[in-house]
Amino acid sequence: MSFKLSQRSLDRLDSVDPDLIKVVKYAIGVTKVDFGVIEGIRTLEKQKELVAAGASKTMNSKHLKGLAVDLMAYVGGRGCWELKVYDDIADAMKQGAIEYGVPIVWGASWHIRNIADWKGTMEEAMNDYIDTRRKEGKRPFIDGPHFEINSNLV
């Protein structure tokens, strides 16, 4: 089944890096799970609110520069926050990253600096990230809807 981005999602990609837009548009065409863009570029004020609430860990968010998007899964036409559907979206984003040569970091596998280089499913990547953080005695920060360009590799 092929999905399409709504006009609202396309509008939310306004001011987002063109390479990231290409990856998102590619992913919607190959994904097993429908999704929409819930946020692209973000204001400094909103970032401050998210950090204060613990929903973001940095004031240096890629959203502030148009280098990140948050995607929401839709299952049965309704928004879904179940993590298991986000690894399917991440698999589609990985395909787009490979297709266009764009280094993408996924918010559920922060330790992988370019998901295109991961030799496995994105579910396996997420589980590897969780295991890695636990071995380090640290809590994993899982942000399944978040995808960003690794600007260090561009």
BELWOTA-V29483 format. One record per residue. PHI is phi in whole degrees, 0 to 359 (NA if undefined). Layout:
PHI ; PHI
This chain:
NA ; 252 ; 252 ; 228 ; 283 ; 287 ; 298 ; 298 ; 296 ; 298 ; 297 ; 287 ; 274 ; 303 ; 75 ; 275 ; 310 ; 302 ; 293 ; 292 ; 301 ; 301 ; 295 ; 298 ; 294 ; 295 ; 299 ; 296 ; 280 ; 240 ; 291 ; 273 ; 237 ; 298 ; 210 ; 226 ; 270 ; 262 ; 199 ; 245 ; 290 ; 230 ; 281 ; 298 ; 299 ; 294 ; 297 ; 301 ; 298 ; 293 ; 294 ; 299 ; 275 ; 84 ; 278 ; 223 ; 256 ; 216 ; 271 ; 254 ; 297 ; 294 ; 298 ; 293 ; 251 ; 76 ; 254 ; 214 ; 224 ; 246 ; 246 ; 246 ; 283 ; 237 ; 239 ; 63 ; 79 ; 242 ; 300 ; 225 ; 254 ; 294 ; 302 ; 299 ; 277 ; 285 ; 288 ; 292 ; 297 ; 298 ; 300 ; 292 ; 296 ; 298 ; 300 ; 295 ; 298 ; 293 ; 304 ; 255 ; 66 ; 256 ; 286 ; 246 ; 253 ; 256 ; 290 ; 244 ; 210 ; 303 ; 285 ; 264 ; 282 ; 204 ; 298 ; 296 ; 274 ; 288 ; 265 ; 167 ; 282 ; 286 ; 298 ; 296 ; 296 ; 297 ; 297 ; 295 ; 298 ; 300 ; 299 ; 299 ; 297 ; 296 ; 297 ; 277 ; 74 ; 241 ; 278 ; 290 ; 254 ; 264 ; 231 ; 306 ; 285 ; 267 ; 224 ; 219 ; 283 ; 277 ; 293 ; 288 ; 254 ; 272
